[in-house]
Structures are given as structure tokens and as C-alpha cells.
Amino acid sequence: MDILTASTITCPECGHAKEEEMPTNACQYFYECENCHTVLKPLQGDCCVFCSYGTVKCPPIQQDKPCCA
């Protein structure tokens, strides 16, 4: 299985979307939208901002592994 490391994050406040590289060895808990400067945090039940707002889940979740255990 190929692991994707790029995901497009879409800001729920302004709709701005940007492709970002995901870290493969850590969770990213915060992400600041470069358009409206809203700081995004994971939604309840998600481990990181990519799982909540990205087009691709984070690498550990893609591998069916616990994220940031």
C-alpha cells in the first residue's frame, strides 16, 4: 500500500484550500489558515488537522495504525 503524504486542507471558516505535506512521524494538532488566519484544531474523535480538514487522512491512519499513541 502506498502512503500519501500530501493532503489539501480546506478552512471551514473561509473555504481557502491549500495542499500541504503531512508529517510522517508526528501529529499536527494546529494549522493556521494563510487566508483568514483561523487556527484549526482537530475535530472531536480525530487525531490531527489532516484527519479533520484534509482530503487525505494522516499516514498512520492510512496504515490502520494508532496515530500519536
N, C-alpha and C positions, 0 to 999 in steps of 0.2 A: 504494500500500500504506500503510495506517495503521500508525503505530508506537505500540505500547502503552508507557506509561511507568510503569504500576503493576504490581507483582508481589507475590504473597503468599509470604513467606519462612517456611518451616517448619523449626524447630530439630530436628536429628536426635537430640539428647540428650533433650529433654523433650516434643517434639511441639507446642510452642507455635507458633502461626501468627499472622502479622501482615502486613497489606498495607502496603507501603512504596512511595514514589516512587523510581524509578531515576534516577540522574544520566544526562544525555544527552551529557555532554562528558568523562566520566571513568569509569574502572572503580572499583568498590567492592570492595576486597580483603578488608576485615574487616567483620563485623557482630556486635554483641553482642546475644544474646537477652535481651529485657527480663524474661523469666520466671526463667531459671536462670543467666543471666549468662555462659553459654558464649560464647566468641569464635569465630565461624565464619570459616573461610578457604576459598577456592575448592578444589574437588577437583582432583586432577591432570588436566590436559587442559582445564580450564575457565578462563575469563579472570576471572571475578568471582563473588561470592557469589550473585548473582541467577541466573547460569547453572547453579550447582550446587544451590541450595536453593529457588529461586523457581518460581512457576507460569508465569512468562513470562521468556524469555531477555532479555538486555540489548539496548538499542536498536541498537548496531552489528551484533550477531549477527542480529537480526531483519531487518536490511537486507543481509545477506550480505556485510558488510564486516569487515575485521580489527578486532578490539577492542583498543584500547590499544596499537596498533603504534608 
